[in-house]
Amino acid sequence: MKNNVASVWNRTGQSVTIYYNSNYSGPSQTIPDGEPVNLRPDLKNENASHKIDNVKLCVNGNCPL
């Protein structure tokens, strides 16, 4: 299922990559942290997955900054 999204504002603290297809495949666009961005024409209103890049996981209660 495609999302009807034309623009994004990344406020995650990490880069986020938007993908055309499910399961992180197909054309993609990486959005820097803190940036409001209009998606490229090939992704605009036609995107199905996204991934936060370089996710820093907590281990035993220790969370990296």
C-alpha positions as CSV (number, residue, x, y, z in Angstrom):
1,M,0.0,0.0,0.0
2,K,1.4,3.4,-1.0
3,N,1.2,6.4,1.2
4,N,-0.2,9.7,0.0
5,V,2.8,11.8,1.2
6,A,4.3,14.7,-0.7
7,S,6.6,16.2,1.9
8,V,8.2,15.2,5.2
9,W,9.9,16.9,8.1
10,N,12.5,14.7,9.8
11,R,12.8,15.4,13.5
12,T,14.2,12.0,14.5
13,G,17.8,13.0,15.3
14,Q,19.0,10.6,12.5
15,S,18.8,10.6,8.7
16,V,15.6,8.9,7.4
17,T,15.4,7.1,4.0
18,I,12.0,7.0,2.2
19,Y,11.5,4.1,-0.2
20,Y,9.1,3.7,-3.1
21,N,8.4,0.0,-2.4
22,S,7.7,-2.0,0.8
23,N,10.6,-3.7,2.5
24,Y,13.0,-0.8,1.9
25,S,13.4,-1.3,-1.9
26,G,13.1,0.7,-5.1
27,P,13.9,4.4,-5.6
28,S,14.7,6.2,-2.4
29,Q,15.5,9.6,-0.9
30,T,17.4,10.2,2.3
31,I,16.1,13.1,4.4
32,P,18.7,14.8,6.8
33,D,17.7,15.3,10.4
34,G,15.9,18.6,11.0
35,E,15.0,19.2,7.4
36,P,11.5,19.7,6.0
37,V,11.7,18.4,2.4
38,N,9.4,18.0,-0.6
39,L,9.8,14.4,-1.9
40,R,11.2,13.9,-5.4
41,P,8.5,13.4,-8.2
42,D,9.2,9.7,-8.3
43,L,8.4,9.3,-4.6
44,K,5.8,12.0,-4.2
45,N,2.5,10.4,-3.1
46,E,4.0,7.0,-4.0
47,N,6.1,5.7,-1.1
48,A,5.6,2.6,0.9
49,S,8.4,2.3,3.5
50,H,10.9,4.3,5.5
51,K,13.9,3.5,7.6
52,I,15.7,5.5,10.3
53,D,19.4,5.3,9.4
54,N,22.0,4.3,12.0
55,V,19.6,3.6,14.8
56,K,21.3,3.6,18.1
57,L,19.8,1.0,20.3
58,C,19.8,0.9,24.1
59,V,21.7,-2.1,25.6
60,N,21.2,-3.0,29.3
61,G,19.7,0.4,30.0
62,N,22.6,2.3,28.4
63,C,21.4,4.4,25.5
64,P,23.9,6.2,23.3
65,L,23.3,9.9,22.6
